[in-house]
Amino acid sequence: AGSEPPFLNQQCSAVIENLSSTARDLDPERIDRLVDALGDARTVYAAGGLSSRGLIHHMVYLAGFFSDRWRMIGQYGHSGAAALAGAGPGDVLIILTLRPFASGSIRLARTAQALGIEVAVITDTHACPALPHASHHFVVPTESPQFFSSNAAIVVLFETIMGMLVARMGTSAQERIAAVTNLNHDLEEYWPGT
């Protein structure tokens, strides 16, 4: 349509509005409480079905730089049942589930709550069926002019949580990040000179 702005501008406008809403509407104290729970957890489990899996994978990848206590459910055949066997109070489960909700994520939230695991749900609507099982929850806008939701505000929330965890952990996080980075160089995971 000739009168509409280019699609890039429409997408950027939607993302900017999502980010502005996230900054305005998410309570920093609730984020602090989640970061405290994650920092104190014996084990942090993370799960996401369908399109959420890639975002959760990225979050767990980042966490691996500063902690050895994060586990991704559903990775390499690691089922929810296998992951949660032996889990309970003192553990935290983060679930990312967006419309249309992955049914496995909702069942996982329910089961984890019944096991006494502290459940954190990140979603895009207050109608998410996992919310009744959550000790922590965040509703993040994902509006987009295209056929699929935008994940930009979710990524910013994840990056915020990761940054706060590293700051909270202090020297121990910095030392592990340096150790992981050095081992990545030793194992030639990084391209030489980068």
C-alpha positions, 0 to 999 in steps of 0.5 A: 500500500502506497500510503503505509510506511515501509515495513521496516519502519512499522516493525521498528515502531512496534518494537520501540512501543513494546520496549517502552511498555516493558520499561514502563510497566514491569516492576523493578522490585519484582525483577529483583525478587526473581533475580534473588530467587535465581541467585539463591536457587540450588538448580535453575531449570528453564523451559520453553516450547515451540518458538520459545525454545530458542530464546530459552536456549540462549538464556541458558547459554548465557547463564553457563558463562557465570553459573553451572547450576542452570539446566534446559529442559527439552534439550537433547532429549532431556524430558521434563520428567527426567529434569524434575525428578529429584527437584523440589523446594530450593529449585527454580523453573523459568518458563517462557510461553507465548500465545499459542501456548505450548501445552507441555509448558503449562503442564510443566508449570503445574507439575513443578508447582506441585513439587514445591519448585518456585515457578517463574512464568514469562508470557505475553498475556494475563490470560496465560494458563501457566500464571496460576502456578507461578511465584513470579510472572512477567507479561511482556508485550510482543506486538508486531505488524507481521504474522508472528510476535516480536521477541525484542522485549523478551530478549531485553528482559532476559538480558536484564536478568542475566546482567543483574545476576552477574552483578549480584554474584560479583567476583565469582561470576567474573572469574567464571566468565573469564575461565569459560572465555579462556577455555573457549579460546583453548578449545578453539571455539572462537575464531582466532584473534577474536 
